[in-house]
């Protein structure tokens, strides 16, 4: 005679009465949720879109939290990609010292004019990893701005970025095509978490900040003092100190918005979600 399978019976597992009640009450809800999800995933894409649109607000009324925000203005980024940009040479304080120059924290130089742009607020910026060379570069829009980010927007927090050298301790688990030999990634720090990407966009401005009081490099960290982060698509994975981390094709650090998440709509995917 076959033995009855009691592996799912809380009484046979030695659980307390409270635990048994929680499991018994939660099980029907979990089953309903699972059934709804299975039913949704089985729908044709056009029906899924209608379901999504009936739940989420349209693009011009997208809401994150209690406030509505206008679409992100990528005109500065578009202008830069048409050639209206300045390539920046980030020179650390050690290299300045080797030339007998005191520059705490290092500085950002215009290699064409040798102008020191440290502390400037550029109206837009791009950090990217070159597919062929595998190294990173920083470009900014020549126009400046008085305010970077959203100092008065609830929920906005500081965003710091820097190049993360492979020698500092990361290696590919899976790499995007063409980046197998990359020697750097871009690290984006926000709310105590680090995100890794092949391109970072600053459509609403970036401060060329340095951190002279930091005990170690990097002290040059382009910064949005008050802003939000939007993640693009995962295109790879890296291992850092024994832990896996996703690598995104693009991350935008922008002034208005809401929370760290993937974009809800395709309206901006050509910039922060659809390419690298």
C-alpha positions as CSV (number, residue, x, y, z in Angstrom):
1,X,0.0,0.0,0.0
2,X,1.5,3.4,-1.1
3,X,2.3,5.8,1.7
4,X,0.4,9.1,1.7
5,X,2.5,12.1,0.8
6,X,2.4,14.4,3.8
7,X,5.3,16.7,2.8
8,X,2.9,19.6,2.4
9,X,1.0,19.0,5.6
10,X,2.0,21.7,8.1
11,X,1.1,19.4,11.1
12,X,3.5,16.7,9.9
13,X,6.2,19.4,9.5
14,X,6.1,20.3,13.1
15,X,5.0,23.9,12.5
16,X,3.2,25.9,15.2
17,X,-0.5,26.7,15.0
18,X,0.1,30.3,13.9
19,X,2.3,29.2,11.0
20,X,-0.3,26.7,10.0
21,X,-3.0,29.3,9.9
22,X,-0.8,31.7,7.8
23,X,0.0,28.9,5.3
24,X,-3.6,27.8,5.1
25,X,-4.9,31.3,4.5
26,X,-2.2,32.3,2.1
27,X,-2.4,29.2,-0.1
28,X,-5.7,30.1,-1.9
29,X,-4.5,33.6,-2.6
30,X,-1.2,32.4,-4.0
31,X,-3.1,29.9,-6.2
32,X,-5.3,32.7,-7.6
33,X,-2.4,35.0,-8.2
34,X,-0.5,32.2,-10.1
35,X,-3.6,31.4,-12.2
36,X,-4.1,35.1,-13.1
37,X,-0.4,35.4,-14.1
38,X,-0.5,32.2,-16.2
39,X,-3.7,33.5,-17.9
40,X,-2.1,36.9,-18.6
41,X,1.1,35.5,-20.1
42,X,-1.0,33.3,-22.4
43,X,-2.8,36.3,-24.0
44,X,-1.8,37.6,-27.4
45,X,0.6,40.7,-27.2
46,X,-2.1,43.1,-28.5
47,X,-4.4,42.0,-25.6
48,X,-1.6,42.3,-23.1
49,X,-1.0,45.9,-24.3
50,X,-4.7,46.7,-23.8
51,X,-4.6,45.3,-20.3
52,X,-1.4,47.2,-19.5
53,X,-2.8,50.5,-20.9
54,X,-6.0,50.1,-18.9
55,X,-4.0,49.9,-15.7
56,X,-1.1,52.3,-16.4
57,X,-1.6,56.0,-17.3
58,X,-0.8,57.1,-20.9
59,X,2.7,58.5,-21.6
60,X,1.7,62.1,-21.3
61,X,0.1,61.4,-17.9
62,X,2.7,59.0,-16.5
63,X,2.6,59.1,-12.7
64,X,5.2,57.9,-10.2
65,X,4.1,58.3,-6.7
66,X,1.8,61.3,-6.0
67,X,3.1,63.6,-8.7
68,X,3.0,63.7,-12.5
69,X,6.2,64.5,-14.4
70,X,6.7,65.7,-18.0
71,X,8.7,63.5,-20.5
72,X,12.4,63.6,-20.1
73,X,14.0,66.2,-22.4
74,X,16.8,64.5,-24.4
75,X,17.4,67.5,-26.7
76,X,20.8,68.1,-25.1
77,X,21.8,64.5,-25.6
78,X,20.6,64.6,-29.2
79,X,22.6,67.8,-29.8
80,X,25.7,66.2,-28.4
81,X,25.3,63.1,-30.6
82,X,25.2,65.5,-33.6
83,X,28.7,66.6,-32.6
84,X,28.1,69.6,-30.3
85,X,30.1,68.3,-27.3
86,X,33.3,68.7,-25.4
87,X,35.5,65.6,-24.7
88,X,36.7,65.8,-21.1
89,X,40.1,64.5,-19.8
90,X,39.7,63.5,-16.2
91,X,43.1,64.0,-14.6
92,X,43.5,62.6,-11.1
93,X,45.3,64.5,-8.3
94,X,48.4,62.2,-8.6
95,X,49.0,63.2,-12.2
96,X,48.6,66.9,-11.2
97,X,51.1,66.4,-8.3
98,X,53.6,64.8,-10.7
99,X,53.6,68.1,-12.6
100,X,54.0,70.1,-9.4
101,X,50.4,71.3,-9.5
102,X,48.2,71.1,-6.4
103,X,44.7,70.1,-7.4
104,X,43.0,68.3,-4.5
105,X,40.7,65.6,-5.8
106,X,42.0,66.0,-9.4
107,X,40.2,67.9,-12.2
108,X,38.3,67.8,-15.4
109,X,40.2,69.4,-18.3
110,X,39.2,70.4,-21.8
111,X,42.1,68.8,-23.8
112,X,41.7,71.4,-26.6
113,X,42.0,74.5,-24.5
114,X,43.5,73.0,-21.2
115,X,40.7,74.9,-19.4
116,X,40.0,73.4,-16.0
117,X,36.2,72.7,-15.9
118,X,36.1,71.2,-12.4
119,X,32.9,72.1,-10.6
120,X,31.1,73.3,-13.7
121,X,27.5,72.4,-14.3
122,X,27.1,71.1,-17.9
123,X,23.6,71.2,-19.3
124,X,24.0,67.5,-20.5
125,X,26.6,64.8,-20.5
126,X,27.4,61.3,-21.6
127,X,29.8,58.7,-20.2
128,X,30.2,55.7,-22.4
129,X,32.4,52.6,-22.9
130,X,33.9,52.4,-26.3
131,X,33.1,49.0,-27.9
132,X,36.4,48.8,-29.8
133,X,38.8,50.1,-27.1
134,X,36.9,48.9,-24.1
135,X,37.7,52.1,-22.2
136,X,35.4,54.8,-20.9
137,X,35.1,58.5,-22.0
138,X,33.2,61.5,-20.7
139,X,31.6,64.2,-22.9
140,X,29.6,67.2,-21.9
141,X,27.4,69.8,-23.7
142,X,29.2,73.1,-24.0
143,X,26.3,75.0,-22.4
144,X,26.2,75.3,-18.7
145,X,23.3,75.4,-16.3
146,X,22.6,76.9,-12.9
147,X,20.9,73.9,-11.4
148,X,21.6,70.2,-11.8
149,X,18.9,67.8,-10.8
150,X,15.7,68.5,-8.8
151,X,16.7,70.0,-5.5
152,X,13.0,70.6,-4.5
153,X,11.5,67.4,-5.8
154,X,10.4,64.9,-3.2
155,X,12.4,61.7,-3.4
156,X,15.3,63.1,-5.4
157,X,18.7,61.9,-4.1
158,X,22.3,62.3,-5.0
159,X,23.6,60.3,-8.0
160,X,27.4,59.7,-8.3
161,X,29.1,58.1,-11.2
162,X,32.6,56.9,-12.0
163,X,34.5,54.5,-14.2
164,X,35.0,51.1,-12.6
165,X,38.3,49.6,-13.7
166,X,38.4,45.8,-14.2
167,X,41.6,45.7,-12.2
168,X,39.6,46.9,-9.2
169,X,37.8,43.6,-9.1
170,X,35.1,42.6,-11.6
171,X,34.9,40.0,-14.3
172,X,32.4,39.1,-16.9
173,X,30.0,36.2,-16.3
174,X,28.2,37.0,-19.6
175,X,29.3,39.9,-21.7
176,X,27.4,41.8,-24.4
177,X,28.7,41.2,-27.9
178,X,31.8,43.3,-28.7
179,X,32.5,44.1,-25.0
180,X,34.3,40.9,-24.1
181,X,37.6,42.8,-23.7
182,X,36.3,45.8,-21.9
183,X,38.6,47.1,-19.2
184,X,36.1,49.5,-17.6
185,X,32.4,49.7,-16.7
186,X,30.4,52.7,-15.5
187,X,29.3,52.6,-11.9
188,X,26.2,54.6,-10.9
189,X,25.7,55.0,-7.2
190,X,22.3,56.0,-5.8
191,X,20.6,55.4,-2.4
192,X,23.5,53.2,-1.3
193,X,23.3,50.9,-4.2
194,X,25.6,50.5,-7.2
195,X,24.4,49.8,-10.7
196,X,26.7,49.0,-13.7
197,X,26.3,50.1,-17.3
198,X,27.9,50.6,-20.7
199,X,26.5,54.1,-21.0
200,X,25.2,56.8,-18.6
201,X,23.2,59.7,-19.8
202,X,22.7,63.1,-18.0
203,X,19.9,64.6,-20.1
204,X,19.2,67.3,-17.4
205,X,22.7,68.3,-16.5
206,X,25.7,67.0,-14.6
207,X,28.1,68.6,-12.2
208,X,31.8,67.9,-12.8
209,X,32.4,67.1,-9.2
210,X,35.5,65.9,-7.4
211,X,35.8,64.6,-3.9
212,X,39.2,65.6,-2.4
213,X,38.3,64.2,1.0
214,X,37.8,60.7,-0.3
215,X,40.6,58.4,1.0
216,X,40.9,56.6,-2.3
217,X,40.3,57.0,-6.0
218,X,38.1,57.6,-7.9
219,X,37.8,61.2,-6.6
220,X,36.4,62.4,-9.9
221,X,32.8,61.5,-9.9
222,X,30.3,63.3,-12.3
223,X,27.3,64.0,-10.0
224,X,23.6,64.8,-10.1
225,X,23.0,66.4,-6.6
226,X,19.3,65.7,-6.6
227,X,17.8,63.4,-9.2
228,X,16.4,60.0,-10.2
229,X,17.8,56.9,-11.9
230,X,16.2,55.0,-14.8
231,X,17.6,51.6,-15.9
232,X,17.7,50.4,-19.4
233,X,18.0,46.7,-20.5
234,X,20.2,44.1,-18.9
235,X,22.8,43.1,-21.5
236,X,25.3,41.2,-19.3
237,X,26.4,40.0,-15.9
238,X,29.5,40.6,-13.9
239,X,31.0,39.0,-10.8
240,X,32.1,41.5,-8.1
241,X,33.6,40.1,-4.9
242,X,31.7,36.9,-5.3
243,X,28.3,38.5,-6.1
244,X,26.5,38.6,-9.4
245,X,25.4,42.0,-10.7
246,X,23.5,42.9,-13.9
247,X,25.0,45.2,-16.5
248,X,22.6,47.6,-18.3
249,X,23.0,49.0,-21.8
250,X,22.1,52.5,-20.6
251,X,21.3,54.3,-17.3
252,X,19.9,57.8,-17.2
253,X,20.5,60.1,-14.3
254,X,17.8,62.7,-14.7
255,X,16.1,65.6,-12.9
256,X,12.5,64.6,-12.6
257,X,10.9,61.2,-12.5
258,X,10.3,58.8,-9.7
259,X,12.2,55.6,-8.9
260,X,14.8,53.2,-10.0
261,X,13.1,51.1,-12.6
262,X,12.9,50.2,-16.2
263,X,11.0,52.6,-18.4
264,X,7.3,51.9,-18.6
265,X,6.9,53.1,-22.2
266,X,8.9,53.0,-25.4
267,X,8.7,56.8,-25.9
268,X,12.3,57.2,-24.6
269,X,13.8,53.8,-25.3
270,X,15.9,55.1,-28.1
271,X,18.0,56.8,-25.4
272,X,17.7,55.1,-22.0
273,X,16.5,51.6,-22.9
274,X,17.1,50.6,-26.5
275,X,20.7,50.9,-27.5
276,X,24.3,51.1,-26.3
